[in-house]
Amino acid sequence: MPDRRIRLEAARLNLARIGMATPEDLRRALEQAAQVSAKTLGVSHVGVWLLSGETLCTCTVLYDTLQEGFRESEPLELSEYPAYFEALRTSRAIAADDAWKDPRTREMRASYLELAGVRAMLDVPILVAGQLVGVVCHEQVGQARAWTTEDIDFATSVADMLAVLIGQAARLRAEHALDVQEEILAEMRRMEALGRLAAGVAHDFSNVLLAISLLSQRLKLRLSEDPEGAKMAANIGSETDRGTRLVRQLLAFARQEKTTPVFVDLSEVVAGLMPLLETIVTSRHALALDTPEGPVTLRADRTQLEQIVMNLVTNARDALPDGGTIRVSVTETDENEAQLVVSDDGVGMDEETQSRVFEPFFTTKGGRGTGLGMSTVYGIVKQSNGHLELTSAPGEGTTVSIHFPRNADN
């Protein structure tokens, strides 16, 4: 088992290294990914099929392990396989141990499966900006196969990485076709970098969080006669659930999927985070909260708002190595906007640092930072139709002001 996990992780790293210099490199990149996936899972075929308009699904790449090469395949009419394509639109993966009998794939038996000798299928939809653009198909010839959780997780990672490559190709085509403004290009690169991160680690990180959650439940049962210990175990489970939601949001954000905003009180969201924020700062820091008496409501995703506050307060703490004050305030502006302000009296930033602070993986913390906090904040604010202002100077602290529209449909 450890050897298999090492092999899967090595394959993920190989997939992450696949890159493109021009849009014409997409086919080569898809071929590389198909070949790596086929050999890693030990399947007979791996195909990458892309939607052509609203009626056809065309085989762009089909790697045949038995022939150790690529071959062609006829396109599929979407109308001929309604159950299969409906499953692709509604499921994260189609793991058909016996594709001849599975209700999602058996409609393909006479026209495709039997002709190709395919008996088992592991197909994962390729989603770009939340839209189905294609499918990566893992096919086993000859006999049924019981797909494992590790098989499905790996195939899903492959599909996510292909989505990033397809999105990158679209971005490269836009660069070559249009004189795109530099700010728009920089934002697309940030999204691309976050997409690679999410596709490469989100699935495995979710498994880690699940294990922690299960262990916290067992610990809570063992500490049933220790109220304080049981409370701490419950807190572990609660924060693990929060981490799971954040992983899902990171993946959704990286794919540029639409969230489902609801009416929330920004003041209540921030106040609810205070116990957790107090554990993030140290005894050397003072954490001040300023909110109005009435609610400041807006349409937004609550988890994303929490993520913004957590990242900003963490950055403010790191800017105060010797202690200081972090201020969090919520106000309602004259422009009918909800405003969130996080400020500190820390070391501040020079102009060069400010120009790069929203770049993915840019950090001033050395090995202690990931460089994703501020880029994630920036992306969420833009996705929510808001805008962000940063004021800072060396030795004078930093203030980040975020304005959200209160009545706009985000």
Secondary structure, DSSP 8 states (H G I E B T S, - for coil): -HHHHHHHHHHHHHHHT---SSGGGHHHHHHHHHHHHHHHHT-SEEEEEEEETTTEEEEEEEEETTTTEE-----EEGGG-HHHHHHHHH-S-EEESSTTT-TTTGGGIIIIIHHHTEEEEEEEEEEETTEEEEEEEEEEESS-----HHHHHHHHHHHHHHHHHHHHHHHHHHHHHS---HHHHHHHHHHHHHHHHHHHHHHHHHHHHHHHHHHHHHHHHHTTT-HHHHHHHHHHHHHHHHHHHHHHHHHHHHTT-----EEEEHHHHHHHHHHHHHHHS-TTEEEEEE--SS--EEEE-HHHHHHHHHHHHHHHHHT-TT-EEEEEEEEE-TTSEEEEEEEE-SS---HHHHHHTTSTT--SSGGG--S-HHHHHHHHHHHTT-EEEEEE-TTS-EEEEEEEESSS--
